[in-house]
């Protein structure tokens, strides 16, 4: 597509008593996005159950697209367990994609522990492009997709954390482990017959 800009400049010269007008125009060719973005998530979120978010990139043309970064914003209450490929070393929800030839897929696994007052969970993915491999600056957005995932509220929800983490943890022989189990009644009725067992 093409975008045109026109500038009108009205002025009165110092040695003349009439108004003059100068017009300048500029046309800019707007290129289409170099990649297509497809984001999928679970049909619904069950708090505490593992969820998978899949991000797929494909080049629009026949040429490979280079110097991209994928940024995932899973919303509050998401704890990432793993991703394939691994995320950026310093940013848990960013993936540097050096080149996309045919298709590039990112799979993120984690657990949603959303606010029970909300009935939906927003998830947003952006693809940023950079001029070179150094990726200086903020880049510019070439693709973006937002999902709104429904939250299924269960009557009882349970959550386990080991040493304060709900994700997998690495421990050494002899390390102390502290497990925390949180059981929450999300319903309106008191459940006095509940039985909790660890296994």
N, C-alpha and C positions, 0 to 999 in steps of 0.2 A: 504494500500500500504506500501511497504517497501523501505527505502532509505539507500543506502550503502555509507560509506565514507572510503577512503583508504589513509593512510599517508605513504609517502616514505621518509626515512631518510638516506642520503648518508654521510658517514664519513670515515676519515682516522685515525686509532689509532696512538698514539704518538710513539709506539714501533714497528710499522709495516709500510711498504712502499706500501701498496695496499689499494684500496678503497673498503669499505664494504657498504652493504645496508641492512636496516632494514625496514620491512613493517608491518604496523598495520592496521587492518580494524575494522570497527564498523558498525553494521546494526541497524537502528532505525525504529520501526514500527510507521507509521503515521496513527493516528486514523481519521475516518471521522467526520464531524461536528455532534454534538449531536442534533442539531435542523435544520429544514428547515425554510427558510424565504421567504415570499411572500409579496411584496409591490405593492399596486395598487393606482393609482391617477386618476384625471380627464382626460378625453380623450384629452381635450385642456384647456388652461387657458384663461379665460376672465378677464382682470385686473379689480379688484374691486368686482368681484362676488365670493361668498363663494365657496371654494374648499375643498374636503375631501380626506385625505390620509389615507389608511388603511394598517396596518402592522399585518401580521399573523405569529405566530410561532407554529411549531408542533415538538414534539420529534421524532427523527428518530427511536428509539427502543421502547420497551414497558415500559421502566423505565422513571420516571419523571426526568426532567433536572432542576437543581437548580442554584441559584446565577448568574443570567443573568442581563444585562443592555442593553436596546435598546437605540441607539443614532440616532436621526433624524437630518439631515442637509438639510433643505428645500431650501437652497440658499438664496441669498439676495432678499429683497423685499417681504418676507412673514411675515404676522402678524397673530399669532395664536390667535384664539378666545376661543377655548375649546378643551379638549381631554378627552377621556374615555379609561382607567382610567386616573386620574390626573397624571401630570408629577411629576418628582422629585422636592422636595421643593426648592432646590437651583439651579436647571438646567431646564430651560424651555422646552428643547427638549431632555430630558433623562427620561426613565422610568425604575424603578427597578422591575425586575420580579423575585420573590423569587422562584417560581416553575412553570414548564410547564408540566402538566400531559397529556392532550389531545390536546388542542389548546388554544392559548392565543392571543387575538385580541386587538390592540390599534387603536383607531379611532381619528384622528386629524382633526379639522376643523379650517379653517382660510381663509385669503384673500391674494392673490398674487397681489402685486403692483410692477411688474418687470420693469426693464429698457426697455423702448419702442424700443430701438435700437436693442434689442436681439429678436430672433425669437423662442428661446427655453429657458426652465427653468430646470436646473439640480436639482435633488433631490436624496439624498444618505441616506441609512439606514445601520447601523452596529449593530451587536449583539456581545456584549462583555461577556466573561465568566470569573468568578473569582473562586479562590480555596475555599473560605469560604464566609459566610454571611457578614463578615465585609467589604468585597470588597476593601481591601487595594491595592494600586498600580493602574496600568492602565488597568489591565485585558488583555485578548488576544482575537483577533477577531476570532469568529467561523463561522460567516455568514455575508455577505455583498451584498447589491443590489443597483444598481443605475438606476434611471429613467431619461429620457429626455422628458419633457413634452412640446408640442408645444404651443406657445402663439398666441392666436387669437387677432389681433389688431383691435379694433373697431374704427370707425371714431371719436367718442366722448367718453371720459371716465370721470366718475365722482367719487369723493371720499369724504366721510364725516368723520370728526374726531370730537369727543366730548371731551373737556378738553385735547386735544392733543392725544387721543387714538382712534384707529379705532376698537378696541375690545370693548366688553361690559364693562361698568364702573359702580361702585357702588357709589351712592350719598346719602346724607342725606337731609331731608327737610330743605330748606333755603339755600342750597349750590348754588353757582353761576355756571351756565353751559355756556361754550363758544363753539359754534359749528362753525366749519370751513368747507366750501364746496369748493372743488377744481374741476373745470370743465376744461378739456383739449381737445383741438381739435387735434386729431392725424392725421387727413387727410391733404392733400396738398392744399385744397381750403378753403377760408375764408367763414365762416357761419355768415352772418350778421342778419339772421332772427331767431336766437336762442332765446328761451324764457325759463327763469329759474323760477321755482315755488317751494316753500317750502311747505311741507304738513305734 
